[in-house]
Each structure stands twice: as structure tokens, then as C-alpha cells.
Amino acid sequence: MHERSSVAELAKTLKAELNRYSPGGKLPSSRALVERHRVSPVTVSRALAQLAAEGLVVTRPGAGAFRAEPRTPTPVAGDTSWQEVALSADTATELVPRAVDASGVLVTLSAPPPGVIEFNGGYLHPSLQPESALAAALARAGRRPGAWGRPPTDGLPELREWFAREIGGSITAAEVLITAGGQSAISTALRALAPPGTPVLVESPTYPGMLAVARAAGLRPVPVPTDADGVRPELLEAAFRATGARVFVCQPLFQNPTGTMLRPERRREIIRIARAAGAFVIEDDFARRLVHEDAGPLPAPLAADDPDGVVVHVRSLTKITSASLRVGALAARGPVLERLRAIQVVDSFFVPRPLQETALELVGSPAWPRHLRAVAQELRSRREVMTGALALHLPELALPHIPSGGYQLWLRLPDALPEASLLAAGLRAGVAAAPGRPYFCAEPPAGHIRLSFAGVAGPTEIVEGVRRLRTAVDELAG
């Protein structure tokens, strides 16, 4: 107590004496201050550190302490309250206000506090990412002639050709546009296909990032329920009739969050229903390369068997590589392709060439198939570890579907277990999960959480995370 009091008193004294020195002027040495004020060297050091923390002095090792230069005056805070009126003034004429709730997206983009197990992530853990292959691809790309030059606005021809082969069917490179990841592609597609104020049909539940993009474009998402085999065709047909919508957004393969696959006969039916309604289907094929080792043969994309141009296809390299390799593709045929191209050019001109060149180098390297095999094996193993841990520690959480692709499990909560309370208790126990509410554009039928097994370090962390969730549930029950 005495030492702290001495430090405070000396700091107060030195502060009062600062006006004796010009800005940048040197204060007496520590030895001189010890003798003058009859205090210990430790007290002098701590008093100077306190003044430095307040920005009044600057200490330079070996040189001493100096009076700090005057601070730049703090700008006068402006009055931004006028923006509330400006941003809401057009709601009287808009059918759908364009207020955007990004909370559902930020949950998967924001890292939890240190020590918290990350079951809320949306990307591969660094240990699953092809970091060495990416570094080598980036280095090779940087040495390519013209690597920093302006690329074609539609994307590098070789990369468009690669994406066309990946999609398959009769899709050609001329029908592919390179985009800055899947989210950008979905945004472009929605703005091209649906005018502001109109409805857009979506799976329920569905990816919050797509709902946010739709609302930002002034669109009105309308839910179409799904079951274990994907979206229900009879309800999709009824939704088209009831709303007059001209766009349906779906994830036929390993849907986010449920992990379900659209049944083969439903795939044909959905294209028929959309064609009859004069509508487009936006196919978000985000998880094709997140297939698990035991999945078996995958169905071709909807776009691969669509001569009439009903399907606008979206895919990306981001999920299977790194959050920072934001390279994706849009594929479409017919007049809509020109509209997609125009919107993308106006928005961003083009995807940076170094990123495109890096993507080309990566997918053309021997490391690429090895990476795909390694991820398929690891995702299967992690899924099995998580489902086993849930069955052992949290049997009361319903798991209606165990996916054979993707990176997450979708769990229904008991009615007596509030979603928000569980998430908060989970954080207190040291585990973060994604809330289910943002995945619904209308009232959810029950509480849910989404658990990712791809964003953690490995099986040990998965088991520990489930144990911590058990602790959270027990806390609420107590």
C-alpha cells in the first residue's frame, strides 16, 4: 500500500512539473529524481511508466524520459442521427426494407475467445488446409508472365475451362464466369434474377449468408420446407403458385445446415416445376469437394443436365482450401449470362489475377488430389467421432440426419432446452456452437444448434467440446 501511494504521489508531482520542460525536452535522470524526492528507483520507474501510459512522457531506454509532444486534438464528434431518417425514408415505397442482419454470418466468421472450442466455424481448420500446396502454388503463380496484369473480365480461360469440366454435362467454358468466391456469386445471381421487392423461394432451413444477401438486395425470402430427402416438390410448386416468385435457391448436395442430399427423382421434378413456373433455380454446390470417404458416387450437379438454362450454378474453391482463396464460378446459359456478366463487371471489374493464377496452379498440381483424399478421410473420421460423442454424452439432442458430406451436424433441441440459453451456457463452459435461429427466414419449428467438426484441431478437441456441451446442459437443468 505504501509503495503504491508513493508512486501516485510522485506521478502527481512530476505531472505538475512538466510545464517546466518544452515538448521533447528531457526530464531529470532517474538518479536525480531518486535523490530529489527521496524515493526508491522502483518508485521512480513506476511513476514514469504511469505518465507514459497517460501519454505525458516518452521513455527511451538508455536515453531517459522526455516530455511528450502535444496530442492531436480529438475531433469533435459529429451528429449522425440524420442517417436514421435517410436510411428509413425509402421504406414507405419499398416492399421489403433493406436492413441487413449479418449476425448469422458473423457467427461462422468470428473466432471465439481463446480457450473456447470452435464448433461454430464454417471453414477447415488450418491442419486440414493445403497450406504447403497453397504456398507453392502462390509462388509459382507469382512467376507466371503477366501474373500481375489485368485479367479478362470473365476470368482466365484456363480456369473457366477447369470449372466447366468440374460441373460436367454440356457446360462449356464460355458459360462460366469466375467470381470472388461463392458468396459473391450468390449475390450477383440474386440481383440478376429477382428485382427488388419480389419474393425468392429458399429451403427451410438454409444458409444465413444467402438470406442476408437476399435481404440486402431488397428481396423477400419465402421458406419451402425440406425433409430427409431435400426440398419437398409439392410444397415448392405450391410456393411458386402462391407467391409468383421467379427464383428458387437450393443446395442439392450436403445442404447447409441439414447435410441432406436431394433425392434423384426430386432433382428432375424441381427443374420441371421451376421451368413450368418460368423461374430460375440457383444451385449452390458449395460442398461437393467436402464429400466424406464413405459417401459413394455423387449425383451430377443440376446444371449438368439442364439444356433449357433453368439452373444458375454456383461453386467455389474456398471451402475445400482456405477462407482467403476466394475464387469461385457462376455458370449459366442463355440471355441471363450477359446480365450476370454485366452485374459482376460493375461490382468488381474482375477477380484479381494473382488469385486466379494461384487457383490454377493448385488444382493442376499433384498435391490437389492428395489433398482431396486426405480431407475426405478426415471429415469421415471426425463425423464419426462427433456422432459417437453426442450419442454417449448428449442423447437427448436429436440428430435426424448423419451426412456423408459437408462439415456439420444439425441438432434439434428438446422443447425444454432454450436455444439462446444453451449457447450462452456453452460459452461459459468453453465451447461455441452456431445458433439455429438464423437459418430460418420465418419462425423456426424448434430450437436447433449446428456443430462443425471441421474447424477444430482434431478428435480429442471434438470429444472435449461435446463434454463441455454436456456441462452446459447440466448447468441449465440444475
Number of C-alpha atoms within 10 A of each C-alpha: 5 6 13 11 11 17 22 15 14 19 20 14 13 17 16 10 11 17 10 10 13 13 15 14 15 17 21 13 12 18 11 12 19 17 11 10 11 11 15 16 14 13 23 24 15 18 23 24 19 17 19 17 11 10 14 19 24 21 18 9 7 6 9 13 21 22 23 20 14 10 8 6 6 6 6 6 6 6 7 7 8 8 10 9 9 10 12 13 11 12 13 9 9 14 15 19 20 22 14 14 16 15 13 19 19 14 19 21 14 12 14 19 12 8 8 17 26 29 26 27 27 22 22 25 17 14 12 21 19 22 13 10 19 21 13 16 22 20 14 15 23 17 12 12 8 12 18 15 10 13 19 13 18 22 20 18 15 13 23 25 17 17 23 23 14 15 21 16 16 14 22 18 19 15 18 27 27 27 28 22 24 23 20 20 26 26 19 22 27 22 19 18 19 21 14 20 17 18 23 26 22 27 26 22 24 25 22 25 21 21 27 24 22 23 21 20 23 23 25 24 24 21 21 23 16 20 14 14 13 24 26 18 21 12 14 22 18 13 18 24 11 9 13 16 22 20 25 26 23 23 25 28 27 24 25 24 24 26 23 25 22 22 16 12 9 16 18 14 16 21 23 15 18 21 17 11 16 14 20 22 24 26 23 26 22 25 22 22 19 21 26 25 18 13 12 9 7 10 15 15 21 25 27 17 16 18 13 12 20 23 27 25 25 28 28 27 23 19 24 23 27 18 16 11 19 22 24 26 25 31 28 26 21 12 9 17 20 14 16 22 21 15 16 25 14 9 11 13 16 19 24 20 20 21 21 27 23 24 22 19 21 22 17 13 13 11 15 17 12 12 17 19 15 16 24 21 15 19 25 22 17 23 25 15 17 22 18 15 19 22 14 12 16 16 12 13 17 15 16 14 14 15 21 22 25 30 28 28 23 23 21 19 19 14 9 9 16 14 20 15 12 23 20 15 20 24 18 16 20 21 25 29 24 24 19 24 20 23 25 20 21 13 9 14 10 13 19 23 24 22 26 28 34 27 23 23 16 17 18 11 16 27 19 15 27 25 19 23 26 17 18 23 19 12 14 13 9 6
